[in-house]
């Protein structure tokens, strides 16, 4: 897999395994807090990775002891001085970055290695799957600073993960949700043993990579689309089209042949 040849100031991108890109927020001295530059770079990383033909999984994590502490308070002082249009531009810059992460065509696994606060929670929510370390903790404490939890997709995604009542309580109080509770309420898929988080994320990525690339990508497309479709009939129609399309690929005949021959299939995603 050939990754885009770019360097970034706030993010590193490496190949963790064949087909697996590891994206690391890299401002550990600031707990990987978000800045305008990080938003621009995160969008660029996501768009670049989406053009890598043999990309199969993206693992997203943070350097050091935090996943992402939200918007950098060192930059926040100037927000009150922005006009309405300037603030809207600022907000949309962040929203574009997180939407680009969510829209990557392959599964995104968030390895939440520490605090994910505010915009950091919103970023974790963009992933298809979230794994947490015991040190992970989450909050949406916007109300504590006079802002709304309707930020960067949080109000839409959190509600669908944990239900409206639990999401309301978390957002209205601004309290912290620690790793074990996050697992219990469905905010994360699992909590790893100490120092095992990245290994667990890469093991999960390996299990995804073992499957048909087209099958995985169209599964993601169907799951995302059907969170927004308002009727069962429309969901079935979308699913039917995906299945019909995939029967025209080389991967399905290969999977059937491998099953009959009692061997592991060799998928090409063609």
C-alpha positions in Angstrom: 0.0 0.0 0.0 1.4 3.3 -1.0 0.3 6.1 1.3 0.2 9.8 0.0 3.6 11.4 0.3 2.7 14.3 2.5 3.9 15.5 5.9 1.7 17.3 8.4 2.4 19.3 11.5 -0.4 17.9 13.7 -0.9 14.4 12.4 1.2 11.4 11.4 0.1 8.7 9.0 1.9 5.3 8.8 1.2 1.9 7.4 0.6 -0.3 10.4 -0.1 -3.5 8.4 -0.9 -4.3 4.8 -4.0 -2.3 3.9 -4.1 -0.6 7.3 -3.3 3.1 7.8 -2.6 4.3 11.3 -3.6 8.0 11.7 -2.2 9.6 14.9 -3.2 13.0 16.2 0.3 14.3 17.1 0.2 17.2 19.6 0.8 15.3 22.8 2.1 18.3 24.6 -1.4 19.8 24.2 -3.3 16.5 24.7 -3.9 16.5 20.9 -6.2 19.4 21.1 -7.7 20.7 17.9 -6.6 23.8 16.0 -7.6 25.2 12.7 -4.5 23.7 11.3 -5.4 20.3 12.6 -8.9 20.6 11.0 -7.3 21.4 7.6 -4.8 18.6 7.9 -7.4 16.1 9.1 -9.6 16.8 6.1 -6.6 16.5 3.8 -5.5 13.2 5.4 -9.0 11.7 5.1 -9.4 12.8 1.4 -6.0 11.5 0.5 -6.5 8.1 2.2 -9.8 7.7 0.4 -7.9 7.7 -2.9 -5.6 4.8 -1.9 -6.9 1.9 -3.9 -5.7 -0.9 -1.6 -6.6 0.8 1.7 -8.8 -1.5 3.8 -9.0 0.0 7.3 -8.1 3.2 9.0 -7.1 3.1 12.7 -7.3 6.5 14.4 -5.6 7.3 17.7 -3.8 10.0 19.7 -0.2 10.4 20.7 0.8 10.4 24.3 -1.8 10.1 27.1 -4.9 11.6 25.4 -7.0 10.9 22.4 -8.1 14.5 21.8 -8.9 17.1 24.4 -11.2 19.1 22.0 -10.6 22.5 20.7 -7.4 24.1 22.0 -8.3 26.6 24.7 -5.2 28.6 23.7 -7.0 29.4 20.4 -10.4 29.7 21.9 -10.0 33.3 23.3 -10.3 34.7 19.8 -13.6 33.0 19.0 -15.7 35.6 20.8 -14.1 38.3 18.6 -15.1 36.6 15.4 -18.2 38.0 13.6 -21.1 35.7 12.8 -19.8 34.8 9.4 -16.3 34.3 10.7 -17.5 32.0 13.4 -19.6 30.1 10.9 -16.5 29.6 8.7 -14.6 28.3 11.7 -17.3 25.9 12.6 -17.7 24.6 9.0 -14.0 24.1 8.8 -14.1 21.7 11.7 -17.3 20.0 10.5 -15.8 19.4 7.0 -12.8 17.7 8.7 -14.9 15.4 10.8 -17.3 14.6 8.0 -14.3 13.7 5.8 -13.2 11.1 8.4 -16.7 9.7 8.6 -17.0 9.5 4.9 -13.8 7.4 4.3 -15.1 4.5 2.3 -13.4 1.9 4.4 -14.0 1.2 8.1 -12.5 3.6 10.6 -11.6 2.2 14.0 -11.0 4.7 16.8 -8.5 3.5 19.4 -9.4 5.9 22.2 -6.3 5.9 24.4 -7.2 8.6 26.8 -9.6 11.6 27.3 -11.9 12.4 24.3 -13.5 15.7 25.3 -15.8 18.0 23.3 -14.6 17.9 19.8 -12.5 14.9 20.7 -15.7 13.0 21.5 -17.1 14.2 18.3 -14.1 12.9 16.4 -14.4 9.5 18.1 -18.0 9.4 17.2 -17.1 9.6 13.4 -15.5 6.2 13.6 -17.4 3.1 12.7 -16.0 1.2 15.7 -14.5 2.5 19.0 -12.1 0.6 21.2 -11.1 2.2 24.5 -8.2 1.9 26.9 -9.0 1.8 30.7 -7.8 5.5 30.8 -10.3 6.6 28.1 -13.0 9.0 29.2 -15.5 11.0 27.3 -17.5 14.2 27.8 -19.6 16.7 25.9 -19.2 19.6 28.4 -20.2 22.3 26.0 -22.9 23.6 28.4 -20.2 24.4 31.0 -18.7 27.0 28.7 -21.9 28.5 27.3 -22.1 26.4 24.1 -24.3 23.7 22.8 -23.7 19.9 22.5 -25.0 20.3 19.0 -21.4 20.4 17.7 -19.6 18.6 14.9 -22.2 15.9 14.7 -22.3 15.0 18.4 -26.1 15.5 18.9 -26.9 13.2 15.9 -24.3 10.4 16.5 -24.3 10.2 20.2 -28.1 9.9 20.3 -28.0 7.0 17.9 -25.3 5.2 19.8 -26.6 5.5 23.4 -30.3 6.5 23.0 -31.9 9.9 23.5 -32.3 9.8 27.3 -28.7 8.8 28.0 -27.4 11.3 25.5 -29.5 14.1 27.0 -28.2 13.3 30.5 -24.6 13.3 29.3 -25.0 16.5 27.4 -27.1 18.5 29.9 -24.8 17.7 32.8 -21.5 17.8 30.9 -20.3 15.0 33.2 -17.5 12.6 32.4 -18.2 9.1 31.1 -15.4 6.7 32.0 -14.3 3.7 30.0 -16.4 0.9 31.7 -19.6 3.0 31.6 -18.9 3.9 28.0 -18.8 0.1 27.2 -21.9 -0.5 29.2 -24.0 2.1 27.4 -22.7 1.2 23.9 -20.5 4.3 23.4 -17.5 2.0 22.8 -17.3 -1.6 21.6 -14.8 -2.9 24.1 -12.3 -1.8 26.8 -8.8 -3.2 26.3 -6.4 -4.5 28.9 -3.7 -1.9 29.9 -1.2 -1.3 27.1 -3.2 -3.6 24.8 -5.3 -1.0 23.0 -3.4 -0.5 19.8 -2.7 -4.2 19.5 -6.4 -4.9 19.9 -7.3 -2.3 17.2 -4.8 -3.8 14.8 -6.1 -7.3 15.5 -9.6 -6.1 14.7 -8.3 -4.4 11.5 -6.7 -7.7 10.5 -10.0 -9.5 10.9 -11.7 -6.9 8.7 -8.9 -7.0 6.1 -9.5 -10.8 5.8 -12.9 -10.2 4.2 -14.0 -9.1 0.8 -13.0 -5.4 0.2 -16.2 -4.7 -1.8 -18.4 -6.4 0.7 -17.0 -4.4 3.6 -17.2 -1.1 1.7 -20.7 -1.6 0.6 -21.7 -2.8 4.0 -20.4 0.5 5.5 -22.2 2.4 2.8 -25.5 0.6 3.6 -25.1 1.0 7.4 -24.4 4.8 7.0 -27.2 5.4 4.5 -29.8 3.5 6.4 -29.2 5.6 9.5 -30.6 8.4 7.5 -33.2 6.7 5.3 -36.7 7.2 6.7 -38.4 4.0 5.6 -37.9 0.2 5.6 -38.7 0.0 1.9 -36.0 2.5 1.0 -33.5 0.5 3.2 -34.4 -2.7 1.4 -34.0 -1.1 -2.0 -30.5 0.1 -1.1 -29.5 -3.3 0.2 -30.8 -5.0 -2.9 -28.7 -2.8 -5.2 -25.6 -3.5 -3.1 -26.0 -7.2 -3.2 -26.7 -7.3 -6.9 -23.6 -5.2 -7.6 -21.3 -7.4 -5.5 -22.4 -10.6 -7.3 -20.8 -9.1 -10.4 -17.4 -8.9 -8.7 -14.7 -11.6 -8.6 -14.7 -11.9 -4.9 -17.9 -13.8 -4.5 -17.0 -16.6 -6.9 -13.6 -16.8 -5.2 -15.2 -17.1 -1.8 -17.4 -19.9 -2.9 -14.5 -21.7 -4.6 -12.4 -21.3 -1.4 -15.2 -22.7 0.7 -15.5 -25.8 -1.5 -11.7 -26.3 -1.6 -11.4 -25.7 2.2 -8.9 -22.9 1.9 -8.7 -19.2 2.7 -10.1 -17.0 -0.1 -7.8 -14.5 -1.9 -9.9 -11.4 -2.3 -8.9 -8.7 -4.9 -11.8 -6.2 -4.5 -12.5 -6.2 -8.2 
